[in-house]
Structure formats: structure tokens, C-alpha cells
Amino acid sequence: MNKANRIPARIAEALQKFPPFSMLPAPTVANLAEKAFVKILVQGDFVWKQGDPPGDEVLFLAMGRVEYYRFENGAKELVDVRDVGDILGLSALHEAESYRVTAEVKEDSILYVLPWADVRFILEVNDQARNYVRRHLFWGTRVGRSIASINLETPVESRNILEAHLDGAQVIQPRPIERLLSCQPDTSIRTAAEMMVSRNLSSILVVDTQNRPLGFVTNRQLVREVVVGNNASTSPVARVMLSPVATVTPKSSTVAALLTMLAERIDHICVTEDGTPESRAIDVCTPKDLLAQSGRHPVGIANSIQRARSSARLRELCDDIEAIAYSYLEAGISGIVMGQICAQLFDTLVARMIQIAEEKLAEKGTTLPAIPWAWMAVGSDGRREQVLRTDMDNALVFKSSGDAKTDENHRAILLEMATQVINLMIEAGFSRCQGGVMASNPRWCKTETEWIAEIRDVDHLLDGDNLLRALVLYDLRYVAGDRKICHQVRDTVFEFSATADRASALKHLAEMVVATPPPLNFRGKFIVEKKGINEGEFDLKKRGLTPIRDAARVFALQFGLKSHHSTGGRLQELAATHPELEEVANLARSGYDLLLRFRTLTGLRRKDDGRFIDPSDLDRLEREQLANVFDVQRMVQNAVRRHFNLEAQR
């Protein structure tokens, strides 16, 4: 129901409590309030429905709660919640397109209706408010499009967004129905157990008379309910079965099924004729079954890496990793999450290469010294952000014996092993680090006492080459070997990062963060390279990723945030532990995530490192997204300026 009631003073007072209106001059807000009116809706009313045109009014939620739902294929999905102070309908008006969701009133609500033409004009002439709204539109548009506008041809059999994303992946291959072990719910526990033993299976499916799945009985459940519990072996299996049964269609991807099992924390999934428990059971799959079928699932690749013996096979598996990365990123997966997945796979790869190198050394009669040592990832690999096979960044640490000659003997053997590993990595498609940041380089193969002494040397941070070396080292992460000795070195980084001696060094790092402006000029156009092979392109790494990455690192060092290695994880920890930086940290994390996706996808498409991007290759939405990320970058740099007293450096 609608009620018009002109109360400009009250409307203006409410608007000025929330951004972007709180960023506007009071007279401007008062004039806008004069043109507003009140709309009252009760629980169950709809503000608008999915597919409706947006009209010419913006809504400000003054009281109540509104929930956004998306309807697709008869399913209703909650996608967002709007509370007091939120603006409703802005994205649709800005994009001049129909609403992508239905807005339903969940608590009696009071809405202030504002003319869109006036709001748009006000935003055009007020930079601070406009930048705030651009960020709002960026995140809102990003979330909406990630759900509603995926440009994929979804097969009829696909039942959810995840399966549509993974269209083209290996589908489940049901085995002959004769292999399916099943029983009726009134079958005795003893009989079911005997059937399992006779087939050497760990579970049995309980079905009804029409072979529809009702539950599972597993050997673990039998121990819990019969051996430990009070159920007699003559009791029916219906009393101890696990129910309900998770089901998938025969055309489901193995990846989707594995992720479903992971999310539901189950060890069995039932394949039925139509993917529901209301149809006939065809097969039962365990994670092991699905991994055997999923040639390009991350876990399947990890298993293959552990069995690989030749450099050619390892290269093939690296190709598979990049193929997975491309398909997942195209499907919309987080760039940060994809980096974590690839880091785990590359860690497994390096661990296997170390095993191969040790075996080759043993064939020559050389054994590794019986001392603690660890292979460390540093730089982007240390931050779990290396998806592409660009140049490698790694190092070694080993236990000091206290005797210089003995340490040199140990170093020589470890360098020989590291050289073989580096050669295997090159054969697998990685590039040598142009700066020599490799464990086969004596400068990056040191005892823990040597590493700790270098970290504690404040003066070396003020020198250009050593500063870059320190920045790479600050992102170190354990990969293989002795975890304790690696953590000993990493702990030293944080122990000395906040001391008085390090204050000047941290300020120097902060100055580096604010030294690179976003690649946008005052007209909002991208600043591109003027000459060279990248003429007409802008440097996404130097001008976008690096400032946010370095800001996350300097805050982590300042506050001793060492729970995470990645930039995304550091920003997440910063938001959780420092409320005054929560908003900017969360925005920075989302922006960094998008930049990682842009760079990685560009690199995979162009077969390079993805560092440079041509603005003319971007569509309008992508350009807007990047422009808004660079607004966030400016916010991050301003936060660094304030915290480290660099206000004069603008």
C-alpha cells in the first residue's frame, strides 16, 4: 500500500545519517528531501519483481528490512538483504535494465522515494559521493552478474549453477546396475553386513520396492550402532541407516559431485535416473570412484603428480593445472581461491620433484645431510598467487652446525639437489627467475642463522636491491622438508617488524605503497604505456596489484598478522582485527581478487604473464569494474598515508 506524506525535514535528517547523502552539503540534501515522498509497505509486499522495468525513482530504506530473491527454473534463491540506510534499485537505474531480482518486504518498511534524475545530477557534481556510489554499483553489479548473466549453454541435465559452470567437465560414468549392492529397509543388520563382506564393500544402499534410495548403511555405522551401540544384529537396517541420501544425475560432472560430497561431508553419493531420491538408483560413488573418473579435478591431478616419474609427465600435469585454472576462472571462481588451489598443486609438484632429485642423488651415492632443512616458496608463490607458470621464486633453509666448513659441505649437497629440482621445474614449463630467486642460488640457500641475521639487519632495507630481496623474503612459506625450521625464519620476520628499529623501515615500505598512483587520469581514462612492445597497454601488476599487495604486507608486518600468507588472507585478517580498517580492507580484498582474475585470464588467453592489458579489449562492464577497483586502490593508499603519517605525500 502507498501513502504519500511530505515531511522534508525528517527525510533530510534520515538521509544525512548514511552515505552517500552524508557526504553531501546539507542544503543539497534538504532540496532533495523537498522532492521526496514516503512509501509504506507491509510484510509480504513486493517493492518490485524480477523482470520489472526500473522506473525513474530511487528508494531509501528508512525502516524495516527487504530481501532480494532470484527465481530460476522454479527455484527461489536468497541473494541479498537490505537494511535501514540502504539504497534500493540503484543498479537497475544505472544500467537502464530490468530488475534481476525480486525485492520482498520481510519487515514492515518505510521507504523514501527520491527522483532519480535529481540524484544522478547530484552525484555527477560531487566527487566523494560519486566515488562511493561507483563502489556500491561495482560490488552490487559484480554479485548480480556472477549469478544471473553467466554466458554458458547449460545442458538440460544440469541442475544448478555449479554444474553449468563446469559444463564440459568429465561426467559421471555409472557402472553396470548389477554392481549395485542394495537391500530393503526391513533387511536385518546381520544380513546386510554379510552382503557387504561377500562383496568386499564398505557400504550398502537401502532402497524401497521401486529401487528408490532411502539411506546408506556403512561399516562405520555398523560399529557405532551395533558393536558400540545397543542395536541387535537382528534389527532392521532402517533403524541404523544414514538418511536422507544425496543424489546426482548420470550426467552430473564428477567435479560437481565431489564438491557436493565435500560440502555435505559425506562419503557416498547415489546416482539416480533423474538426480532425485524419487527415481530409481543406478549406482553409488565414493570419492575414490569419482577421482578415478575425473581426469582434471584438482585432487585427481594431485594424486597423479604423486605417482609421476618423468619430467614429460609432470609437464602434462602442469598443463592440466592451467586448463583447470582457465575453466574455473571463466566460470567465475575467485582469483584468490584459484591461487590457493594452484599453490597446493604446485607444492605437491615440488615435493614430488624433490623426491625424484633425492632418488637421482642416491643413484650416484650421494645422500642429503641428516639435518633439518626446508624448501620455501617466496614472492608470489609464497603468497599463493602464482597460477601461471611464470618465473619461479623459491629458497632453502637448513640447520646450522656451528662449524663453517660443515655448513658449506651441507650447502653444496643441498644446492646439488636444488639444481635438479629447478631443472625439473624448467622442463615442466616454469621460467628461471631473472633475479636469481631460486634455491639453487647460494644467495637463496642459507642456514637459519644466516637468514635470521639478514632479516634483523635494518640497514639492508634502505638499499634498493636488498629492499626488493627483503620484500620477496617477507612472503616466505613452507613447502617441503622440516616445517619447524621454516617457521623459525618466518617468525623472525614478525618478531622484528614492529620494533623501534624497524619503524623507519616500515615507513619506507609504506612510502613505496603510495608512490604509484592508480592508472587513471583526472578524466577517468586509463594511463597506458607510451612506447615499447606494450605501447597502448597499462601495467596491471605495477599499477594495480602491487600497491594493494604491498599495503596488505606492510599492515601485516606492522600489526603482526601472520595467520595468512596471501594478500587476500592478510586483508581478511586486517578487517577482522582492526575495525577502523574493516571497510577498506574488505573492499581491497574484493578488488585484489578481481585484478588477479583479470591478470590470470589475460595470461592464459595470450600465453604470457598477463601483466599488460589493452583497454580496447575490455567491454564497458570490465572497464567500469577496473575503474572502481582503482578507486578502492586510492582508498587503500590513503589509509596507508594516514596510518604511517604520510599525508604530505600525495
C-alpha positions in Angstrom: 0.0 0.0 0.0 1.2 3.5 -0.7 0.8 6.6 1.5 2.1 10.0 0.4 3.3 12.2 3.2 5.6 15.1 2.6 7.9 15.5 5.6 11.0 17.0 4.1 12.8 17.8 7.4 12.5 14.3 8.7 13.5 12.8 5.4 16.6 15.1 5.2 17.6 14.2 8.7 17.4 10.5 8.0 19.3 10.8 4.7 22.2 12.7 6.2 23.0 9.8 8.6 24.0 7.4 5.7 26.4 7.6 2.7 26.3 8.9 0.0 24.0 11.5 1.4 26.1 12.1 4.4 28.9 13.2 2.0 26.7 16.0 0.5 26.2 19.6 1.7 23.2 19.9 4.0 21.3 22.4 1.6 21.7 19.8 -1.2 20.1 17.1 0.9 17.4 19.4 2.1 16.5 20.3 -1.5 16.4 16.7 -2.5 14.1 15.9 0.5 11.7 18.5 -0.7 11.1 16.4 -3.8 10.8 13.1 -1.9 7.7 11.3 -0.6 7.1 8.4 1.7 6.1 4.9 0.7 4.9 2.4 3.3 4.9 -1.3 2.6 4.0 -4.2 4.9 5.5 -7.6 5.3 4.8 -9.7 2.2 4.6 -6.8 -0.2 6.9 -6.6 -3.2 9.0 -3.5 -3.9 9.4 -4.8 -7.4 9.6 -8.2 -9.1 12.3 -9.8 -11.2 12.0 -8.6 -14.8 10.1 -5.3 -13.9 11.4 -2.1 -15.5 13.2 0.2 -13.0 11.1 3.3 -13.5 12.6 6.7 -12.5 12.8 6.6 -8.7 15.5 5.6 -6.2 14.3 4.2 -2.9 15.9 4.8 0.5 15.1 2.3 3.2 14.3 4.3 6.3 12.8 1.5 8.4 12.3 -2.3 8.0 14.0 -5.0 6.0 13.9 -6.1 2.4 15.3 -9.3 0.9 16.4 -9.9 -2.7 15.4 -13.2 -4.3 16.3 -14.7 -7.6 13.9 -17.1 -9.3 15.2 -19.6 -11.9 13.8 -22.9 -13.1 11.1 -22.8 -10.3 13.7 -22.4 -7.6 13.9 -19.4 -5.2 17.3 -18.2 -4.1 18.1 -15.5 -1.5 20.9 -13.4 -2.9 21.0 -10.3 -0.6 19.4 -8.4 2.3 18.7 -4.7 2.5 18.6 -2.9 5.9 18.0 0.6 7.2 20.1 3.1 5.3 20.5 1.1 2.2 19.6 2.4 -1.3 17.3 0.1 -3.4 17.1 0.0 -7.2 20.3 1.9 -7.9 22.0 -0.8 -10.1 19.0 -1.3 -12.4 18.6 2.5 -12.9 22.3 2.9 -13.6 22.4 0.0 -16.0 19.0 1.0 -17.5 17.9 -2.6 -17.5 15.1 -4.7 -15.8 15.5 -5.8 -12.2 17.5 -9.0 -12.0 15.9 -9.9 -8.6 12.6 -9.7 -6.7 12.6 -7.4 -3.7 10.3 -8.7 -1.0 9.4 -6.9 2.2 10.3 -9.1 5.2 9.5 -6.4 7.9 7.1 -3.6 7.7 9.1 -0.9 5.9 9.2 2.9 5.3 10.8 3.9 2.0 11.7 7.4 1.0 11.2 7.8 -2.8 13.7 10.1 -4.4 13.7 11.3 -8.1 16.5 9.5 -10.0 17.2 12.5 -12.2 18.0 14.7 -9.2 20.0 12.0 -7.5 22.0 11.4 -10.7 22.8 15.1 -11.1 23.9 15.5 -7.5 26.2 12.5 -7.9 27.7 13.9 -11.1 28.8 17.1 -9.3 30.0 15.6 -6.0 33.2 13.5 -6.3 33.2 11.9 -2.9 29.6 10.8 -3.1 30.0 9.7 -6.8 33.0 7.5 -5.9 31.1 5.9 -3.1 28.2 5.0 -5.3 30.5 3.7 -8.0 32.0 1.3 -5.5 28.5 0.3 -4.4 27.5 -0.3 -8.0 30.7 -2.2 -8.7 30.2 -4.7 -5.9 26.4 -5.0 -6.5 26.8 -5.4 -10.2 29.5 -7.9 -9.8 27.5 -10.1 -7.4 24.4 -9.8 -9.6 26.1 -10.7 -12.8 28.1 -13.5 -11.3 24.7 -15.2 -10.7 22.4 -14.1 -13.4 24.4 -13.4 -16.5 26.8 -16.4 -17.0 27.2 -16.8 -20.7 27.2 -20.5 -20.9 25.0 -23.0 -22.7 23.6 -25.0 -19.8 22.7 -28.6 -20.7 19.2 -29.8 -19.8 20.6 -32.2 -17.3 22.5 -29.5 -15.3 20.5 -28.8 -12.1 22.5 -25.9 -10.6 24.8 -23.0 -11.3 27.9 -25.0 -10.3 27.2 -27.7 -12.9 26.6 -25.1 -15.5 30.0 -23.6 -14.7 31.6 -27.0 -15.1 29.8 -27.9 -18.3 32.3 -29.9 -20.4 34.0 -31.5 -17.4 34.1 -35.2 -17.1 30.7 -36.6 -16.4 29.9 -39.5 -14.0 30.1 -42.8 -15.7 27.6 -45.2 -14.0 28.7 -48.8 -13.8 26.5 -51.8 -14.7 23.4 -51.9 -12.5 24.4 -55.5 -11.4 27.3 -54.0 -9.4 24.9 -52.0 -7.2 24.7 -53.6 -3.7 21.3 -52.8 -2.1 18.8 -54.2 0.3 15.3 -53.5 1.6 14.7 -51.4 4.8 13.4 -54.5 6.7 16.6 -56.5 5.9 18.3 -57.4 9.1 21.6 -55.7 10.1 23.4 -59.1 10.1 22.2 -60.0 6.6 23.2 -56.6 5.3 26.7 -56.9 6.9 27.1 -60.4 5.3 26.2 -59.0 1.9 28.9 -56.2 2.4 31.5 -58.8 3.4 30.7 -61.1 0.5 31.2 -58.2 -2.0 34.1 -56.7 0.0 32.3 -53.3 0.1 32.2 -50.7 2.8 28.5 -49.8 2.4 25.1 -50.9 1.2 22.3 -48.9 -0.3 18.9 -49.2 1.3 16.1 -48.9 -1.3 12.3 -49.3 -1.4 10.4 -51.8 -3.6 10.8 -49.5 -6.6 14.6 -49.3 -6.1 14.5 -45.7 -4.9 17.2 -44.7 -2.4 16.2 -44.4 1.2 19.6 -44.5 3.1 23.0 -45.9 3.5 24.5 -48.5 5.9 28.3 -48.2 6.2 30.8 -50.4 8.1 31.5 -47.4 10.3 27.8 -47.1 11.1 27.6 -50.7 12.0 30.4 -50.4 14.5 28.8 -47.3 16.0 25.2 -48.6 16.2 25.7 -52.4 16.8 29.2 -53.1 18.3 29.2 -49.9 20.5 25.5 -49.1 20.5 22.5 -51.1 21.7 21.1 -52.3 18.4 20.8 -56.0 17.9 22.1 -57.6 14.7 18.6 -58.9 14.1 17.2 -55.3 13.9 16.2 -53.9 10.5 18.7 -51.7 8.7 16.1 -48.9 8.7 17.0 -48.3 12.4 20.6 -47.6 11.7 20.8 -46.3 8.1 22.0 -42.8 7.2 19.3 -40.8 5.6 18.5 -38.8 3.5 20.6 -39.8 0.5 22.5 -37.2 -1.6 21.7 -37.8 -5.2 23.0 -36.7 -8.6 22.1 -37.3 -12.3 24.1 -39.7 -14.5 25.1 -36.5 -16.5 26.4 -34.6 -13.5 30.1 -33.7 -13.6 32.4 -35.6 -11.4 33.7 -32.3 -10.1 30.3 -31.1 -9.0 29.6 -34.4 -7.3 32.9 -34.3 -5.5 32.3 -30.7 -4.3 28.8 -31.7 -3.2 30.3 -34.5 -1.1 32.8 -32.1 0.3 30.2 -29.5 1.2 27.9 -32.1 2.8 30.7 -34.0 4.5 29.5 -37.4 3.2 31.4 -40.4 1.8 28.8 -41.7 -0.6 26.6 -40.2 -3.3 23.8 -42.0 -5.2 23.3 -41.7 -8.9 19.6 -41.9 -9.8 17.8 -41.7 -13.1 16.7 -38.0 -12.7 19.0 -36.9 -10.0 16.4 -37.0 -7.2 15.6 -39.6 -4.5 12.3 -40.1 -6.2 13.7 -42.0 -9.1 15.5 -45.4 -9.4 19.0 -45.8 -8.1 21.6 -46.6 -10.7 25.0 -46.5 -8.9 26.7 -45.4 -5.7 30.0 -43.5 -5.9 32.7 -42.8 -3.3 35.3 -40.0 -3.6 37.8 -42.6 -4.8 35.4 -43.7 -7.6 34.9 -40.1 -8.8 38.6 -39.3 -8.6 39.3 -42.3 -10.8 36.9 -40.8 -13.4 37.8 -37.1 -13.0 40.9 -36.6 -15.0 41.2 -32.9 -14.4 39.9 -32.4 -10.9 42.5 -30.8 -8.6 42.6 -33.8 -6.2 42.9 -36.1 -9.2 45.8 -34.1 -10.5 47.5 -34.1 -7.1 47.2 -37.9 -7.0 48.7 -38.1 -10.5 51.6 -35.8 -9.5 52.5 -38.1 -6.6 52.8 -41.0 -9.0 54.6 -39.2 -11.8 58.1 -40.3 -12.6 59.2 -38.3 -15.7 59.6 -34.6 -16.5 57.3 -35.1 -19.5 54.5 -36.4 -17.3 55.0 -33.5 -14.9 54.7 -31.0 -17.7 51.5 -32.6 -18.9 50.1 -32.3 -15.4 51.1 -28.6 -15.2 49.2 -28.1 -18.5 46.2 -29.7 -16.8 46.6 -27.3 -13.8 46.4 -24.3 -16.1 43.5 -25.9 -18.0 41.6 -26.2 -14.7 42.5 -22.7 -13.8 41.2 -21.3 -17.0 37.9 -23.2 -16.8 37.3 -22.3 -13.2 38.1 -18.6 -13.7 35.9 -18.5 -16.7 33.2 -20.0 -14.6 33.6 -17.1 -12.1 35.6 -18.7 -9.3 37.5 -16.3 -7.0 41.0 -15.4 -8.2 42.3 -15.7 -4.6 40.7 -19.2 -4.2 42.1 -20.3 -7.6 45.6 -19.2 -6.4 45.2 -21.3 -3.3 44.2 -24.3 -5.3 47.1 -23.9 -7.7 49.6 -23.3 -4.8 48.6 -26.6 -3.3 49.1 -28.4 -6.6 52.4 -26.7 -7.2 53.5 -27.6 -3.7 52.7 -31.2 -4.4 54.6 -30.9 -7.7 57.7 -29.5 -5.9 57.6 -32.1 -3.2 57.5 -34.9 -5.9 60.4 -33.3 -7.7 62.4 -33.2 -4.5 61.7 -37.0 -4.1 62.9 -37.6 -7.7 66.0 -35.5 -7.1 66.8 -37.4 -3.9 66.5 -40.7 -5.8 68.9 -39.4 -8.5 71.4 -38.3 -5.9 71.1 -41.7 -4.2 71.9 -43.5 -7.5 75.2 -41.5 -7.5 75.9 -42.5 -3.9 75.0 -39.0 -2.5 72.6 -38.7 0.4 71.2 -35.5 1.8 72.7 -34.4 5.1 70.8 -35.7 8.2 69.9 -32.2 9.4 66.6 -30.2 9.3 66.1 -28.3 6.1 63.1 -26.8 4.3 62.1 -25.8 0.8 60.4 -22.4 0.9 58.2 -20.6 -1.5 58.7 -16.8 -1.6 57.3 -13.9 -3.6 54.1 -14.5 -5.4 54.4 -18.3 -4.9 54.8 -17.7 -1.2 51.6 -15.6 -1.2 49.8 -18.5 -3.0 49.1 -16.2 -6.0 51.0 -18.0 -8.8 48.6 -19.6 -11.2 50.6 -19.2 -14.3 54.0 -20.9 -14.9 55.9 -17.6 -14.9 59.3 -17.2 -13.2 59.8 -19.2 -10.1 60.5 -17.9 -6.6 61.9 -20.3 -4.0 64.6 -20.6 -1.4 66.2 -23.1 1.0 67.0 -23.0 4.7 69.0 -25.6 6.6 70.2 -26.1 10.2 73.5 -24.6 11.1 76.0 -27.0 12.6 78.0 -24.2 14.2 81.0 -25.1 12.1 81.5 -23.0 8.9 83.2 -25.9 6.9 80.5 -28.4 7.8 77.8 -25.9 6.8 79.5 -25.4 3.4 79.5 -29.1 2.8 75.8 -29.3 3.7 75.1 -26.4 1.4 76.9 -27.9 -1.5 74.8 -31.1 -1.3 71.5 -29.2 -0.9 72.5 -26.9 -3.8 73.0 -30.0 -6.0 69.6 -31.3 -5.0 68.0 -27.9 -5.6 69.6 -27.6 -9.0 68.0 -30.8 -10.1 64.6 -29.6 -8.8 65.0 -26.3 -10.6 65.8 -28.2 -13.8 62.7 -30.3 -13.4 60.6 -27.2 -12.9 62.1 -25.7 -16.1 61.3 -28.9 -18.0 57.7 -28.6 -16.6 57.3 -25.2 -18.2 58.4 -22.7 -15.5 60.9 -19.9 -16.2 64.1 -19.2 -14.4 63.8 -16.2 -12.1 65.7 -13.3 -13.8 66.6 -12.0 -10.4 68.1 -15.3 -9.3 65.5 -16.0 -6.6 66.0 -19.8 -6.7 67.0 -22.4 -4.2 69.9 -23.4 -6.5 71.4 -19.9 -5.9 73.8 -19.8 -2.9 72.3 -16.4 -2.0 69.0 -18.1 -1.5 70.3 -21.3 0.2 71.3 -20.4 3.8 71.3 -21.6 7.3 68.7 -20.4 9.7 71.2 -18.3 11.5 72.2 -16.6 8.2 68.6 -15.9 7.3 67.7 -14.6 10.7 70.8 -12.3 10.7 69.8 -10.9 7.3 66.2 -10.3 8.4 67.4 -8.5 11.5 69.7 -6.2 9.5 67.7 -2.9 9.3 70.2 -1.1 7.1 69.8 -3.5 4.2 66.2 -2.4 3.9 67.3 1.0 2.7 69.2 -0.3 -0.2 67.4 -0.8 -3.5 68.5 -4.4 -4.3 68.4 -5.6 -0.8 65.0 -4.0 -0.2 63.5 -6.0 -3.1 65.2 -9.1 -1.7 63.6 -8.4 1.7 60.1 -7.9 0.2 60.4 -11.3 -1.6 61.6 -12.9 1.6 58.8 -11.4 3.7 56.3 -13.6 1.9 58.1 -16.9 2.6 56.0 -20.1 3.1 56.8 -23.7 3.9 56.6 -26.2 1.0 58.6 -29.3 1.9 61.1 -30.7 4.4 61.2 -29.6 8.0 58.3 -27.3 8.8 59.8 -26.1 12.2 62.9 -24.6 10.8 61.0 -22.7 8.1 58.6 -21.3 10.7 61.6 -20.2 12.8 62.7 -18.0 10.0 59.2 -16.7 9.3 58.6 -15.9 12.9 61.7 -13.7 12.9 60.2 -11.5 10.2 57.2 -10.7 12.5 59.2 -10.5 15.8 61.3 -7.7 14.5 58.8 -5.9 12.2 57.2 -3.8 14.9 60.3 -2.9 17.0 61.6 0.6 17.2 64.5 -0.2 15.0 62.1 -1.3 12.2 59.8 1.9 12.4 61.8 3.7 9.7 62.0 0.6 7.5 58.2 0.1 7.7 57.7 3.7 6.9 59.9 3.3 3.9 57.8 0.3 2.8 54.7 2.4 3.3 56.2 5.1 1.1 56.5 2.6 -1.7 52.8 1.7 -1.4 51.7 5.3 -2.0 54.3 6.1 -4.7 52.4 4.5 -7.6 49.1 6.3 -8.5 46.2 4.3 -10.0 46.4 4.1 -13.8 43.5 6.6 -14.3 43.8 10.2 -15.3 41.6 13.0 -14.0 39.1 12.2 -16.8 38.8 8.6 -15.8 40.8 7.3 -18.8 43.4 4.6 -18.4 47.0 5.7 -18.3 48.9 3.4 -20.8 52.5 2.8 -21.9 53.7 5.4 -24.4 56.3 3.3 -26.1 57.9 -0.1 -26.3 56.3 -3.5 -27.1 53.5 -2.8 -24.6 52.6 0.6 -26.1 48.9 1.4 -25.6 48.5 -1.1 -22.7 48.6 -0.5 -19.0 50.6 -2.4 -16.4 48.1 -4.2 -14.3 50.8 -5.7 -12.0 52.7 -2.5 -11.3 49.8 0.0 -11.1 47.1 -2.2 -9.7 48.1 -5.4 -7.9 51.4 -4.2 -6.4 50.1 -1.2 -4.3 47.3 -3.3 -2.8 49.7 -6.3 -2.2 52.3 -4.1 -0.6 49.7 -2.3 1.6 48.5 -5.7 2.9 52.1 -6.7 3.6 53.0 -3.5 5.4 49.9 -3.7 7.6 50.6 -7.4 8.3 54.1 -6.6 9.4 53.0 -3.6 11.5 50.3 -5.4 13.3 52.0 -8.8 13.5 49.3 -10.5 11.3 50.9 -13.8 10.4 48.0 -16.2 10.2 47.9 -15.9 6.4 50.4 -15.8 3.6 48.2 -14.5 0.8 47.3 -10.9 0.2 43.6 -11.8 0.4 44.1 -13.6 3.7 46.1 -10.7 5.1 43.4 -8.3 4.2 40.8 -10.6 5.7 42.7 -10.8 9.0 43.2 -7.0 8.9 39.4 -6.5 8.6 38.7 -8.9 11.5 41.3 -7.4 13.9 41.1 -3.7 13.2 37.6 -2.3 12.9 38.8 1.1 11.8 40.2 -0.5 8.6 37.5 -3.1 8.1 35.7 -1.4 5.2 38.8 -0.5 3.2 40.3 -4.0 3.9 37.2 -5.8 2.7 37.0 -3.6 -0.4 40.7 -4.1 -1.1 40.3 -7.9 -0.8 37.5 -7.9 -3.3 39.3 -5.6 -5.7 42.5 -7.6 -5.5 40.5 -10.7 -6.2 39.2 -9.2 -9.4 42.6 -8.0 -10.5 44.0 -11.4 -10.0 41.3 -12.9 -12.2 41.8 -10.3 -14.9 45.6 -10.9 -15.0 45.4 -14.7 -14.9 42.7 -15.0 -17.6 44.6 -12.5 -19.8 47.8 -14.5 -19.4 46.1 -17.8 -20.1 44.4 -16.4 -23.2 47.5 -14.7 -24.5 50.0 -17.3 -23.4 52.1 -14.8 -21.4 52.2 -13.5 -17.9 49.1 -11.4 -18.2 50.8 -8.3 -16.8 49.7 -5.8 -19.5 46.1 -5.2 -20.6 44.9 -3.3 -23.6 41.9 -1.2 -22.5 40.3 -1.5 -26.0 40.0 -5.3 -25.4 37.7 -4.7 -22.4 33.9 -4.3 -22.6 32.1 -1.5 -20.8 31.4 -3.5 -17.7 35.0 -4.6 -17.4 36.3 -1.1 -17.8 33.8 0.1 -15.1 34.9 -2.7 -12.8 38.6 -1.9 -13.2 37.9 1.8 -12.7 36.2 1.1 -9.4 39.0 -1.2 -8.2 41.4 1.7 -8.8 39.1 3.9 -6.7 39.5 1.3 -4.0 43.3 1.3 -4.5 43.2 5.1 -3.9 41.3 4.4 -0.6 43.9 1.9 0.4 46.8 4.3 -0.3 45.0 7.0 1.7 44.7 4.6 4.6 48.4 3.9 4.5 49.2 7.6 4.4 47.1 8.2 7.5 48.5 5.3 9.4 52.1 6.0 8.7 51.8 9.8 8.7 52.5 10.3 5.0 49.7 12.8 4.4 52.1 15.2 2.7 52.9 12.5 0.1 50.1 12.9 -2.4 
